[in-house]
Amino acid sequence: MKAYEECLSTTSTSASPWYVVPADDKENARLIVSRIVLDTLEALKMTYPKTSKEHRRELLSIRKHLTK
């Protein structure tokens, strides 16, 4: 048990943490993993890239070609 704790505490960092999820309760384990994934994705603060008006016009032109 000491080696297990040492391994987790040494390799788990804020950038790549380890999570201990109970394996004997599949329903709750899946809920816990889902929450971890959702929280991680929300923490990324992703946004759409900014584009210039010229680039936007080009993209709209390409879209018109693709929808024909």
N, C-alpha and C positions, 0 to 999 in steps of 0.2 A: 504494500500500500504506500510505503514511503517513496519508493521508486516511481510509482504512478503519479503521486502528488508532485514530486520533483520534476518529472517530465512535463507535466501540464504547466506548472508555474514557470518553468524555464522557456518553454516554447510558445506560450500564449502571450501575445502582445496586444496593445490597443489597436494596432493596424490589422492584426490577424488573430483574433481571439479564439479560444477553444470554448465550446459550450458542452456542458454535461446534460444530456437529455435522458429521462428514464425510458428504458427499452421495454419494460414490462407492461406499459399502458400505451398501446399504439395510438389510440385516439388523442390522448393528451400530448404524446410525443409529437404527433403531426401538428397539433395546434401550436406547440412551443416552437417548433422549427419554422412554421409559417410566420409566426410573430417575429422571429429573429430575422428572417429574410425580408419581411416587410419593413421593419425598423431600419435595417441596413440600407435598403433601397431608398427610403425616405431621407436618410442621413446624407445621401450623395448630393442632394440639392441640384438635380439635373435640370437643365433648361435647353430650349431649342437654340441653335446657333443664330447669331445675328447675321443678316445678309443685306447687301446693298440693294437699292431699287433696281439697278441694272441686272444683278444676279437673279433677283426675284422674277423679273420679266423673262429672263432666259429659261428659268425653271418652268414658268407657266407656258412658254412656247413649247418646251419639250413635253409637258403634260398633254397639250393639245395634240401633238403628234402621236402620242401613245394611245390616246383615246379614240383615234379615228378607226 
